Amino acid sequence: MAGKTSRAGLVLSEAELGTLKEKSRSRVLSVREVQRAKILLMYSEGKDLNAIANAVNASRSLVYRCIDKALGMGIDAGLKDLPERGKEAIIGDDAKMWVMNIACIKPKDLGYAAEVWSRQSLAQHVRKCCKEAGHPILAKAGKSTIQRILNQGTLRPDKIRYYLERRDPAFEVKMREVLLVYKEVFTAEKEVKNGGKIITVSVDEKPGVQAIANTAVDLPPVPRKYATIARDHEYERLGTASIIAALDLHDGHVTVRVELRHRSREFILLLQDLDTYYPKDAIIRVILDNHSSHTSKETRAFLATRPNRFVYVHTPTHGSWLNLAENLFGKMARTFLKHIRVASWEKLKERIIKGVAEMNDQPVVFRWTKFQELLDKK
């Protein structure tokens, strides 16, 4: 038979007794807190400590600690764990620097298939190689530990940030030439000696525009029921189109061709359209990139039939952001090309031409104010 405890009895007020009874029956509190509420409640009723331990399926040491805290600091303390002192950091700076160094190496360079690390794969590699590297403290490092180390070095080896390398040795010279053209266009019209006018157009291509057909009818929105158009996830590919466009930097007019491919012959057709559209006494200055179709044998042969008609201004390699036609294609993508579905490739061509016609009905003159800031830096 168990001996009687030498501990003092637990005296509870009506409110405390009610609190313990409520917590002991709770289904929303943690199991631990419910268990301790039962311990204190039974102890206040004079139950034997061993009987309490058996009744709540707890160790006697837990029962003792719970009762001692309640007797010394009140029932709230008995229901909860005392705050513990946090563990001191045991992963040294050398081990952290080793993890950061591994994070800066691509997994594929260490024999894995992946291109970038995930927290899981990096943690697995750290655990696998830490002893050999002289950092056995990392043998049990998990994802959260690895993440904390990466945060200290502001590293995100799971992400890729893209940049453009300037491979054109004449990048600065070509960029300045393009910027000076913009400055001339945006500040004043330039007259040439023969009495004509220089007309500046920005030319670019948008290849790979997909002709996609629905396999089921789109369902319209329904007020107070369906807020958006409903579209079946299946679709049919009907090929791709290349949009070749010239943006007039003076009045915003767009000259466009929609072709199956983008070769010299398609580019020449655009030049012919420009030659037909603009006055015969004007010089057409074309800002364009270094695509092979712009300077091919066939294109040069056509240009030779129009002497003094076209003047090229090339953007530098990897300098497409200098071409304002990129803004034009961005506008197309946000307007009539957005979510476009068609029944045939020809219908796609028709929709694109119609969309450009709508843009020409309300032309927008593109202005780029940053050119002066870039010129001032050079």
C-alpha atoms as a printed R data frame, in Angstrom:
    type eleno elety resid chain resno       x      y        z
1   ATOM     1    CA   MET     A     1   0.000  0.000    0.000
2   ATOM     2    CA   ALA     A     2   1.402  3.391   -1.010
3   ATOM     3    CA   GLY     A     3   2.485  5.752    1.734
4   ATOM     4    CA   LYS     A     4   0.868  9.076    2.306
5   ATOM     5    CA   THR     A     5   2.590 12.053    0.662
6   ATOM     6    CA   SER     A     6   4.254 14.711    2.766
7   ATOM     7    CA   ARG     A     7   3.173 17.444    0.316
8   ATOM     8    CA   ALA     A     8   0.628 20.000    1.380
9   ATOM     9    CA   GLY     A     9  -2.884 19.746    0.067
10  ATOM    10    CA   LEU     A    10  -3.975 21.841   -2.901
11  ATOM    11    CA   VAL     A    11  -6.593 24.365   -1.819
12  ATOM    12    CA   LEU     A    12  -8.679 25.685   -4.720
13  ATOM    13    CA   SER     A    13 -11.145 28.513   -4.928
14  ATOM    14    CA   GLU     A    14 -14.518 27.977   -6.575
15  ATOM    15    CA   ALA     A    15 -13.259 29.710   -9.696
16  ATOM    16    CA   GLU     A    16 -10.086 27.595   -9.843
17  ATOM    17    CA   LEU     A    17 -12.046 24.411   -9.271
18  ATOM    18    CA   GLY     A    18 -14.410 25.326  -12.093
19  ATOM    19    CA   THR     A    19 -11.475 26.103  -14.382
20  ATOM    20    CA   LEU     A    20  -9.822 22.739  -13.725
21  ATOM    21    CA   LYS     A    21 -13.069 20.827  -14.289
22  ATOM    22    CA   GLU     A    22 -13.666 22.653  -17.569
23  ATOM    23    CA   LYS     A    23 -10.107 22.032  -18.782
24  ATOM    24    CA   SER     A    24 -10.176 18.367  -17.762
25  ATOM    25    CA   ARG     A    25 -13.189 17.799  -20.046
26  ATOM    26    CA   SER     A    26 -11.963 19.970  -22.923
27  ATOM    27    CA   ARG     A    27 -11.615 18.590  -26.433
28  ATOM    28    CA   VAL     A    28  -9.870 21.601  -27.911
29  ATOM    29    CA   LEU     A    29  -6.973 22.071  -25.489
30  ATOM    30    CA   SER     A    30  -3.705 20.166  -25.871
31  ATOM    31    CA   VAL     A    31  -3.562 16.644  -24.443
32  ATOM    32    CA   ARG     A    32  -0.842 17.733  -22.053
33  ATOM    33    CA   GLU     A    33  -2.884 20.567  -20.555
34  ATOM    34    CA   VAL     A    34  -5.973 18.363  -20.154
35  ATOM    35    CA   GLN     A    35  -3.831 15.704  -18.485
36  ATOM    36    CA   ARG     A    36  -2.369 18.187  -15.979
37  ATOM    37    CA   ALA     A    37  -5.788 19.621  -15.200
38  ATOM    38    CA   LYS     A    38  -6.937 16.088  -14.250
39  ATOM    39    CA   ILE     A    39  -3.816 15.616  -12.071
40  ATOM    40    CA   LEU     A    40  -4.460 18.812  -10.100
41  ATOM    41    CA   LEU     A    41  -8.165 18.121   -9.823
42  ATOM    42    CA   MET     A    42  -7.618 14.617   -8.423
43  ATOM    43    CA   TYR     A    43  -4.885 15.795   -6.074
44  ATOM    44    CA   SER     A    44  -7.162 18.496   -4.703
45  ATOM    45    CA   GLU     A    45  -9.662 15.695   -3.966
46  ATOM    46    CA   GLY     A    46  -7.033 13.872   -1.882
47  ATOM    47    CA   LYS     A    47  -6.268 11.063   -4.337
48  ATOM    48    CA   ASP     A    48  -3.048  9.034   -3.923
49  ATOM    49    CA   LEU     A    49  -0.187 10.107   -6.215
50  ATOM    50    CA   ASN     A    50   0.364  6.623   -7.626
51  ATOM    51    CA   ALA     A    51  -3.354  6.309   -8.321
52  ATOM    52    CA   ILE     A    52  -3.313  9.679  -10.079
53  ATOM    53    CA   ALA     A    53  -0.358  8.597  -12.240
54  ATOM    54    CA   ASN     A    54  -2.167  5.406  -13.242
55  ATOM    55    CA   ALA     A    55  -5.447  7.197  -13.880
56  ATOM    56    CA   VAL     A    56  -3.975  9.748  -16.287
57  ATOM    57    CA   ASN     A    57  -1.385  7.353  -17.760
58  ATOM    58    CA   ALA     A    58   1.546  9.562  -16.757
59  ATOM    59    CA   SER     A    59   4.866  9.008  -15.008
60  ATOM    60    CA   ARG     A    60   5.097  9.749  -11.297
61  ATOM    61    CA   SER     A    61   7.806 12.349  -11.947
62  ATOM    62    CA   LEU     A    62   5.391 14.264  -14.185
63  ATOM    63    CA   VAL     A    63   2.724 14.115  -11.484
64  ATOM    64    CA   TYR     A    64   5.210 15.345   -8.883
65  ATOM    65    CA   ARG     A    65   6.394 18.258  -11.043
66  ATOM    66    CA   CYS     A    66   2.861 19.332  -11.904
67  ATOM    67    CA   ILE     A    67   1.726 19.316   -8.262
68  ATOM    68    CA   ASP     A    68   4.893 21.032   -6.959
69  ATOM    69    CA   LYS     A    69   4.547 23.879   -9.484
70  ATOM    70    CA   ALA     A    70   0.873 24.327   -8.608
71  ATOM    71    CA   LEU     A    71   1.670 24.399   -4.880
72  ATOM    72    CA   GLY     A    72   4.512 26.858   -5.352
73  ATOM    73    CA   MET     A    73   3.208 29.173   -8.085
74  ATOM    74    CA   GLY     A    74  -0.482 28.459   -8.605
75  ATOM    75    CA   ILE     A    75  -2.516 26.245  -10.898
76  ATOM    76    CA   ASP     A    76  -1.610 28.208  -14.039
77  ATOM    77    CA   ALA     A    77   2.037 27.296  -13.524
78  ATOM    78    CA   GLY     A    78   1.072 23.669  -12.882
79  ATOM    79    CA   LEU     A    79  -0.760 23.453  -16.181
80  ATOM    80    CA   LYS     A    80   2.147 24.685  -18.278
81  ATOM    81    CA   ASP     A    81   5.858 24.052  -18.722
82  ATOM    82    CA   LEU     A    82   8.249 26.568  -17.259
83  ATOM    83    CA   PRO     A    83  10.136 28.582  -19.877
84  ATOM    84    CA   GLU     A    84  13.442 26.925  -20.584
85  ATOM    85    CA   ARG     A    85  16.715 28.547  -21.403
86  ATOM    86    CA   GLY     A    86  17.391 28.396  -25.124
87  ATOM    87    CA   LYS     A    87  20.207 26.241  -26.368
88  ATOM    88    CA   GLU     A    88  23.361 28.032  -27.353
89  ATOM    89    CA   ALA     A    89  24.432 27.851  -30.971
90  ATOM    90    CA   ILE     A    90  26.722 24.887  -31.490
91  ATOM    91    CA   ILE     A    91  27.282 25.146  -35.256
92  ATOM    92    CA   GLY     A    92  30.477 27.108  -35.716
93  ATOM    93    CA   ASP     A    93  31.219 29.728  -38.323
94  ATOM    94    CA   ASP     A    94  33.508 27.372  -40.221
95  ATOM    95    CA   ALA     A    95  30.697 24.821  -40.599
96  ATOM    96    CA   LYS     A    96  28.273 27.541  -41.708
97  ATOM    97    CA   MET     A    97  30.742 28.844  -44.301
98  ATOM    98    CA   TRP     A    98  31.149 25.297  -45.626
99  ATOM    99    CA   VAL     A    99  27.368 25.003  -46.099
100 ATOM   100    CA   MET     A   100  27.256 28.404  -47.849
101 ATOM   101    CA   ASN     A   101  30.095 27.340  -50.133
102 ATOM   102    CA   ILE     A   102  28.240 24.142  -51.083
103 ATOM   103    CA   ALA     A   103  25.095 26.201  -51.754
104 ATOM   104    CA   CYS     A   104  27.068 28.308  -54.248
105 ATOM   105    CA   ILE     A   105  27.972 25.211  -56.297
106 ATOM   106    CA   LYS     A   106  25.435 23.750  -58.719
107 ATOM   107    CA   PRO     A   107  24.244 20.245  -57.775
108 ATOM   108    CA   LYS     A   108  25.115 18.985  -61.251
109 ATOM   109    CA   ASP     A   109  28.747 19.950  -60.633
110 ATOM   110    CA   LEU     A   110  28.743 17.612  -57.637
111 ATOM   111    CA   GLY     A   111  27.387 14.664  -59.593
112 ATOM   112    CA   TYR     A   112  23.639 15.189  -59.137
113 ATOM   113    CA   ALA     A   113  21.013 15.524  -61.874
114 ATOM   114    CA   ALA     A   114  19.449 18.746  -60.601
115 ATOM   115    CA   GLU     A   115  20.402 22.197  -61.853
116 ATOM   116    CA   VAL     A   116  19.592 24.034  -58.607
117 ATOM   117    CA   TRP     A   117  19.395 23.047  -54.956
118 ATOM   118    CA   SER     A   118  16.232 22.579  -52.967
119 ATOM   119    CA   ARG     A   119  16.442 22.853  -49.184
120 ATOM   120    CA   GLN     A   120  15.821 19.123  -48.909
121 ATOM   121    CA   SER     A   121  18.514 18.101  -51.410
122 ATOM   122    CA   LEU     A   122  21.042 20.519  -49.911
123 ATOM   123    CA   ALA     A   123  20.354 19.224  -46.405
124 ATOM   124    CA   GLN     A   124  20.781 15.635  -47.605
125 ATOM   125    CA   HIS     A   125  24.116 16.454  -49.230
126 ATOM   126    CA   VAL     A   126  25.304 18.289  -46.103
127 ATOM   127    CA   ARG     A   127  24.449 15.316  -43.888
128 ATOM   128    CA   LYS     A   128  26.141 12.944  -46.320
129 ATOM   129    CA   CYS     A   129  29.422 14.827  -46.679
130 ATOM   130    CA   CYS     A   130  29.807 16.788  -43.427
131 ATOM   131    CA   LYS     A   131  31.984 14.236  -41.589
132 ATOM   132    CA   GLU     A   132  34.409 13.926  -44.466
133 ATOM   133    CA   ALA     A   133  34.589 17.721  -44.665
134 ATOM   134    CA   GLY     A   134  35.391 17.946  -40.955
135 ATOM   135    CA   HIS     A   135  32.005 19.223  -39.734
136 ATOM   136    CA   PRO     A   136  30.330 16.253  -37.985
137 ATOM   137    CA   ILE     A   137  28.112 18.682  -36.051
138 ATOM   138    CA   LEU     A   138  25.987 18.891  -39.218
139 ATOM   139    CA   ALA     A   139  25.271 15.159  -39.324
140 ATOM   140    CA   LYS     A   140  21.671 15.744  -38.188
141 ATOM   141    CA   ALA     A   141  21.068 19.095  -39.911
142 ATOM   142    CA   GLY     A   142  17.554 19.377  -41.303
143 ATOM   143    CA   LYS     A   143  15.916 21.722  -43.778
144 ATOM   144    CA   SER     A   144  15.206 24.380  -41.163
145 ATOM   145    CA   THR     A   145  18.835 24.424  -39.990
146 ATOM   146    CA   ILE     A   146  20.075 24.754  -43.553
147 ATOM   147    CA   GLN     A   147  17.571 27.538  -44.206
148 ATOM   148    CA   ARG     A   148  18.782 29.509  -41.180
149 ATOM   149    CA   ILE     A   149  22.375 29.210  -42.379
150 ATOM   150    CA   LEU     A   150  21.403 30.320  -45.902
151 ATOM   151    CA   ASN     A   151  19.471 33.272  -44.481
152 ATOM   152    CA   GLN     A   152  22.593 34.454  -42.681
153 ATOM   153    CA   GLY     A   153  24.378 34.559  -46.020
154 ATOM   154    CA   THR     A   154  21.293 35.938  -47.885
155 ATOM   155    CA   LEU     A   155  21.554 32.983  -50.278
156 ATOM   156    CA   ARG     A   156  18.745 31.542  -52.412
157 ATOM   157    CA   PRO     A   157  20.330 28.658  -54.362
158 ATOM   158    CA   ASP     A   158  16.854 27.472  -55.400
159 ATOM   159    CA   LYS     A   159  16.283 30.611  -57.492
160 ATOM   160    CA   ILE     A   160  17.728 31.904  -60.776
161 ATOM   161    CA   ARG     A   161  18.066 35.605  -61.583
162 ATOM   162    CA   TYR     A   162  18.527 36.349  -65.272
163 ATOM   163    CA   TYR     A   163  20.845 38.983  -66.693
164 ATOM   164    CA   LEU     A   164  22.131 40.040  -70.102
165 ATOM   165    CA   GLU     A   165  25.835 39.779  -70.761
166 ATOM   166    CA   ARG     A   166  27.149 42.480  -73.076
167 ATOM   167    CA   ARG     A   167  28.995 40.492  -75.733
168 ATOM   168    CA   ASP     A   168  29.027 43.299  -78.290
169 ATOM   169    CA   PRO     A   169  32.364 45.156  -78.030
170 ATOM   170    CA   ALA     A   170  30.715 48.201  -79.599
171 ATOM   171    CA   PHE     A   171  27.711 48.117  -77.251
172 ATOM   172    CA   GLU     A   172  28.237 51.619  -75.841
173 ATOM   173    CA   VAL     A   173  28.778 53.181  -79.268
174 ATOM   174    CA   LYS     A   174  25.698 51.542  -80.809
175 ATOM   175    CA   MET     A   175  23.547 52.357  -77.785
176 ATOM   176    CA   ARG     A   176  24.533 56.009  -77.950
177 ATOM   177    CA   GLU     A   177  23.687 56.086  -81.660
178 ATOM   178    CA   VAL     A   178  20.193 54.726  -80.968
179 ATOM   179    CA   LEU     A   179  19.672 57.134  -78.065
180 ATOM   180    CA   LEU     A   180  20.684 60.118  -80.206
181 ATOM   181    CA   VAL     A   181  18.121 59.063  -82.801
182 ATOM   182    CA   TYR     A   182  15.445 59.016  -80.096
183 ATOM   183    CA   LYS     A   183  16.546 62.430  -78.884
184 ATOM   184    CA   GLU     A   184  16.294 63.798  -82.396
185 ATOM   185    CA   VAL     A   185  12.847 62.288  -82.979
186 ATOM   186    CA   PHE     A   186  11.404 63.328  -79.613
187 ATOM   187    CA   THR     A   187  12.686 66.898  -79.727
188 ATOM   188    CA   ALA     A   188  12.288 68.039  -83.337
189 ATOM   189    CA   GLU     A   189  11.691 66.905  -86.880
190 ATOM   190    CA   LYS     A   190  14.893 66.834  -88.904
191 ATOM   191    CA   GLU     A   191  14.847 68.091  -92.478
192 ATOM   192    CA   VAL     A   192  17.351 66.772  -95.017
193 ATOM   193    CA   LYS     A   193  19.050 68.673  -97.824
194 ATOM   194    CA   ASN     A   194  16.787 67.426 -100.605
195 ATOM   195    CA   GLY     A   195  13.752 68.921  -98.892
196 ATOM   196    CA   GLY     A   196  12.353 65.584  -97.772
197 ATOM   197    CA   LYS     A   197  11.888 64.339  -94.257
198 ATOM   198    CA   ILE     A   198  13.486 61.568  -92.264
199 ATOM   199    CA   ILE     A   199  10.819 59.202  -90.965
200 ATOM   200    CA   THR     A   200  11.984 56.950  -88.153
201 ATOM   201    CA   VAL     A   201  10.378 53.566  -87.576
202 ATOM   202    CA   SER     A   202  11.177 50.909  -85.034
203 ATOM   203    CA   VAL     A   203  11.086 47.394  -86.497
204 ATOM   204    CA   ASP     A   204  11.012 44.091  -84.678
205 ATOM   205    CA   GLU     A   205   9.608 40.572  -84.903
206 ATOM   206    CA   LYS     A   206   7.475 38.519  -82.535
207 ATOM   207    CA   PRO     A   207   7.846 34.885  -83.605
208 ATOM   208    CA   GLY     A   208   6.022 31.891  -82.213
209 ATOM   209    CA   VAL     A   209   2.563 33.405  -81.695
210 ATOM   210    CA   GLN     A   210   0.441 30.289  -81.236
211 ATOM   211    CA   ALA     A   211  -2.765 29.634  -83.101
212 ATOM   212    CA   ILE     A   212  -4.780 27.700  -80.504
213 ATOM   213    CA   ALA     A   213  -8.299 26.389  -80.958
214 ATOM   214    CA   ASN     A   214 -10.816 25.497  -78.267
215 ATOM   215    CA   THR     A   215 -12.139 21.941  -78.148
216 ATOM   216    CA   ALA     A   216 -15.296 23.107  -76.370
217 ATOM   217    CA   VAL     A   217 -17.322 26.307  -76.355
218 ATOM   218    CA   ASP     A   218 -16.329 29.052  -73.884
219 ATOM   219    CA   LEU     A   219 -19.020 29.668  -71.281
220 ATOM   220    CA   PRO     A   220 -19.849 33.319  -70.534
221 ATOM   221    CA   PRO     A   221 -19.921 34.846  -67.048
222 ATOM   222    CA   VAL     A   222 -23.206 34.594  -65.156
223 ATOM   223    CA   PRO     A   223 -24.172 37.464  -62.814
224 ATOM   224    CA   ARG     A   224 -24.018 36.528  -59.128
225 ATOM   225    CA   LYS     A   225 -22.943 33.000  -60.062
226 ATOM   226    CA   TYR     A   226 -19.816 32.804  -62.257
227 ATOM   227    CA   ALA     A   227 -17.567 35.852  -62.344
228 ATOM   228    CA   THR     A   228 -15.339 34.816  -65.254
229 ATOM   229    CA   ILE     A   229 -15.427 33.146  -68.631
230 ATOM   230    CA   ALA     A   230 -15.196 29.361  -68.285
231 ATOM   231    CA   ARG     A   231 -12.887 27.572  -70.717
232 ATOM   232    CA   ASP     A   232 -12.180 23.887  -71.167
233 ATOM   233    CA   HIS     A   233  -8.569 23.092  -70.316
234 ATOM   234    CA   GLU     A   234  -8.029 21.042  -73.477
235 ATOM   235    CA   TYR     A   235  -7.022 22.800  -76.689
236 ATOM   236    CA   GLU     A   236  -5.706 22.144  -80.195
237 ATOM   237    CA   ARG     A   237  -2.519 23.624  -81.647
238 ATOM   238    CA   LEU     A   238  -2.847 24.916  -85.203
239 ATOM   239    CA   GLY     A   239   0.673 26.214  -85.773
240 ATOM   240    CA   THR     A   240   2.472 29.465  -85.066
241 ATOM   241    CA   ALA     A   241   2.721 32.868  -86.688
242 ATOM   242    CA   SER     A   242   5.438 35.507  -86.833
243 ATOM   243    CA   ILE     A   243   4.422 39.136  -86.458
244 ATOM   244    CA   ILE     A   244   6.767 41.558  -88.207
245 ATOM   245    CA   ALA     A   245   5.912 45.157  -87.337
246 ATOM   246    CA   ALA     A   246   7.192 48.680  -87.850
247 ATOM   247    CA   LEU     A   247   6.219 51.373  -85.332
248 ATOM   248    CA   ASP     A   248   6.273 54.978  -86.556
249 ATOM   249    CA   LEU     A   249   7.916 56.962  -83.770
250 ATOM   250    CA   HIS     A   250   6.365 60.224  -85.008
251 ATOM   251    CA   ASP     A   251   2.654 59.426  -85.112
252 ATOM   252    CA   GLY     A   252   2.339 55.896  -83.660
253 ATOM   253    CA   HIS     A   253   1.173 54.251  -86.904
254 ATOM   254    CA   VAL     A   254   1.903 50.518  -87.080
255 ATOM   255    CA   THR     A   255   2.750 48.640  -90.277
256 ATOM   256    CA   VAL     A   256   2.412 44.918  -89.784
257 ATOM   257    CA   ARG     A   257   2.766 41.599  -91.550
258 ATOM   258    CA   VAL     A   258   1.683 38.214  -90.212
259 ATOM   259    CA   GLU     A   259   3.614 35.346  -91.770
260 ATOM   260    CA   LEU     A   260   4.206 31.655  -91.248
261 ATOM   261    CA   ARG     A   261   7.946 32.201  -91.073
262 ATOM   262    CA   HIS     A   262  10.425 34.997  -90.580
263 ATOM   263    CA   ARG     A   263  12.931 34.957  -93.408
264 ATOM   264    CA   SER     A   264  14.459 37.498  -95.722
265 ATOM   265    CA   ARG     A   265  11.507 37.332  -98.109
266 ATOM   266    CA   GLU     A   266   9.030 38.166  -95.316
267 ATOM   267    CA   PHE     A   267  11.184 41.041  -94.093
268 ATOM   268    CA   ILE     A   268  11.441 42.395  -97.644
269 ATOM   269    CA   LEU     A   269   7.642 42.387  -97.858
270 ATOM   270    CA   LEU     A   270   7.547 44.655  -94.789
271 ATOM   271    CA   LEU     A   271  10.107 47.000  -96.376
272 ATOM   272    CA   GLN     A   272   7.935 47.107  -99.508
273 ATOM   273    CA   ASP     A   273   4.909 48.016  -97.375
274 ATOM   274    CA   LEU     A   274   6.882 50.850  -95.774
275 ATOM   275    CA   ASP     A   275   8.095 51.998  -99.180
276 ATOM   276    CA   THR     A   276   4.492 52.122 -100.423
277 ATOM   277    CA   TYR     A   277   3.054 53.826  -97.326
278 ATOM   278    CA   TYR     A   278   5.488 56.735  -96.908
279 ATOM   279    CA   PRO     A   279   6.095 59.643  -99.309
280 ATOM   280    CA   LYS     A   280   8.624 58.930 -102.029
281 ATOM   281    CA   ASP     A   281  10.840 61.883 -101.093
282 ATOM   282    CA   ALA     A   282  11.245 60.762  -97.479
283 ATOM   283    CA   ILE     A   283  14.128 58.810  -96.029
284 ATOM   284    CA   ILE     A   284  12.949 55.873  -93.913
285 ATOM   285    CA   ARG     A   285  15.272 55.400  -90.963
286 ATOM   286    CA   VAL     A   286  14.844 51.908  -89.492
287 ATOM   287    CA   ILE     A   287  15.844 51.001  -85.938
288 ATOM   288    CA   LEU     A   288  16.275 47.232  -85.861
289 ATOM   289    CA   ASP     A   289  18.299 44.393  -84.362
290 ATOM   290    CA   ASN     A   290  20.958 42.208  -85.958
291 ATOM   291    CA   HIS     A   291  18.761 39.393  -87.288
292 ATOM   292    CA   SER     A   292  20.331 37.740  -90.330
293 ATOM   293    CA   SER     A   293  17.281 38.479  -92.506
294 ATOM   294    CA   HIS     A   294  17.916 42.218  -92.134
295 ATOM   295    CA   THR     A   295  21.291 42.076  -93.879
296 ATOM   296    CA   SER     A   296  21.009 38.950  -96.026
297 ATOM   297    CA   LYS     A   297  21.944 38.804  -99.680
298 ATOM   298    CA   GLU     A   298  18.280 38.925 -100.719
299 ATOM   299    CA   THR     A   299  17.563 41.941  -98.495
300 ATOM   300    CA   ARG     A   300  20.612 43.838  -99.734
301 ATOM   301    CA   ALA     A   301  19.535 43.148 -103.296
302 ATOM   302    CA   PHE     A   302  16.148 44.720 -102.609
303 ATOM   303    CA   LEU     A   303  17.685 47.727 -100.840
304 ATOM   304    CA   ALA     A   304  19.888 48.283 -103.886
305 ATOM   305    CA   THR     A   305  16.734 48.853 -105.938
306 ATOM   306    CA   ARG     A   306  15.739 51.697 -103.536
307 ATOM   307    CA   PRO     A   307  18.915 53.778 -103.234
308 ATOM   308    CA   ASN     A   308  18.876 56.428 -100.491
309 ATOM   309    CA   ARG     A   309  15.455 55.262  -99.366
310 ATOM   310    CA   PHE     A   310  16.295 53.225  -96.219
311 ATOM   311    CA   VAL     A   311  18.826 53.935  -93.481
312 ATOM   312    CA   TYR     A   312  19.607 51.295  -90.857
313 ATOM   313    CA   VAL     A   313  20.313 52.029  -87.192
314 ATOM   314    CA   HIS     A   314  21.253 48.770  -85.451
315 ATOM   315    CA   THR     A   315  20.690 48.129  -81.771
316 ATOM   316    CA   PRO     A   316  23.660 46.430  -80.084
317 ATOM   317    CA   THR     A   317  23.697 42.686  -79.524
318 ATOM   318    CA   HIS     A   318  21.558 41.868  -76.448
319 ATOM   319    CA   GLY     A   319  20.210 45.396  -76.546
320 ATOM   320    CA   SER     A   320  16.667 44.661  -77.684
321 ATOM   321    CA   TRP     A   321  15.373 46.757  -74.758
322 ATOM   322    CA   LEU     A   322  16.543 49.792  -76.746
323 ATOM   323    CA   ASN     A   323  14.003 49.058  -79.475
324 ATOM   324    CA   LEU     A   324  10.631 50.713  -78.835
325 ATOM   325    CA   ALA     A   325   8.893 48.079  -80.954
326 ATOM   326    CA   GLU     A   326   9.236 45.851  -77.880
327 ATOM   327    CA   ASN     A   327   6.722 48.166  -76.178
328 ATOM   328    CA   LEU     A   328   4.383 47.680  -79.134
329 ATOM   329    CA   PHE     A   329   4.470 43.895  -78.782
330 ATOM   330    CA   GLY     A   330   3.920 44.259  -75.054
331 ATOM   331    CA   LYS     A   331   0.773 46.245  -75.789
332 ATOM   332    CA   MET     A   332  -0.416 43.559  -78.199
333 ATOM   333    CA   ALA     A   333   0.137 40.874  -75.571
334 ATOM   334    CA   ARG     A   334  -1.922 42.847  -73.046
335 ATOM   335    CA   THR     A   335  -4.788 43.541  -75.446
336 ATOM   336    CA   PHE     A   336  -5.955 41.531  -78.443
337 ATOM   337    CA   LEU     A   337  -3.448 38.657  -78.085
338 ATOM   338    CA   LYS     A   338  -4.393 37.999  -74.453
339 ATOM   339    CA   HIS     A   339  -6.086 34.562  -74.085
340 ATOM   340    CA   ILE     A   340  -6.741 34.531  -77.841
341 ATOM   341    CA   ARG     A   341  -8.359 31.391  -79.300
342 ATOM   342    CA   VAL     A   342  -9.060 30.924  -83.021
343 ATOM   343    CA   ALA     A   343 -10.556 28.333  -85.333
344 ATOM   344    CA   SER     A   344  -7.655 28.339  -87.832
345 ATOM   345    CA   TRP     A   345  -4.250 29.859  -88.550
346 ATOM   346    CA   GLU     A   346  -5.842 32.176  -91.083
347 ATOM   347    CA   LYS     A   347  -8.283 33.373  -88.430
348 ATOM   348    CA   LEU     A   348  -5.330 34.220  -86.168
349 ATOM   349    CA   LYS     A   349  -3.797 36.305  -88.934
350 ATOM   350    CA   GLU     A   350  -7.122 38.058  -89.496
351 ATOM   351    CA   ARG     A   351  -7.511 38.840  -85.771
352 ATOM   352    CA   ILE     A   352  -3.970 40.239  -85.513
353 ATOM   353    CA   ILE     A   353  -4.410 42.492  -88.528
354 ATOM   354    CA   LYS     A   354  -7.765 43.662  -87.150
355 ATOM   355    CA   GLY     A   355  -6.178 44.357  -83.757
356 ATOM   356    CA   VAL     A   356  -3.457 46.471  -85.364
357 ATOM   357    CA   ALA     A   357  -6.081 48.326  -87.382
358 ATOM   358    CA   GLU     A   358  -7.880 49.176  -84.124
359 ATOM   359    CA   MET     A   359  -4.590 50.460  -82.705
360 ATOM   360    CA   ASN     A   360  -4.099 52.629  -85.798
361 ATOM   361    CA   ASP     A   361  -7.598 54.084  -85.362
362 ATOM   362    CA   GLN     A   362  -6.376 55.493  -82.032
363 ATOM   363    CA   PRO     A   363  -2.601 55.658  -82.464
364 ATOM   364    CA   VAL     A   364  -0.348 56.179  -79.465
365 ATOM   365    CA   VAL     A   365   2.979 57.935  -79.892
366 ATOM   366    CA   PHE     A   366   5.478 56.025  -77.809
367 ATOM   367    CA   ARG     A   367   7.740 58.257  -75.772
368 ATOM   368    CA   TRP     A   368  10.765 57.100  -73.828
369 ATOM   369    CA   THR     A   369  11.986 59.706  -71.377
370 ATOM   370    CA   LYS     A   370  14.841 57.605  -69.974
371 ATOM   371    CA   PHE     A   371  16.973 58.098  -73.103
372 ATOM   372    CA   GLN     A   372  18.220 61.484  -71.866
373 ATOM   373    CA   GLU     A   373  19.239 60.001  -68.530
374 ATOM   374    CA   LEU     A   374  21.237 57.302  -70.321
375 ATOM   375    CA   LEU     A   375  22.867 59.854  -72.610
376 ATOM   376    CA   ASP     A   376  23.915 61.948  -69.631
377 ATOM   377    CA   LYS     A   377  25.697 58.948  -68.134
378 ATOM   378    CA   LYS     A   378  27.758 58.335  -71.256
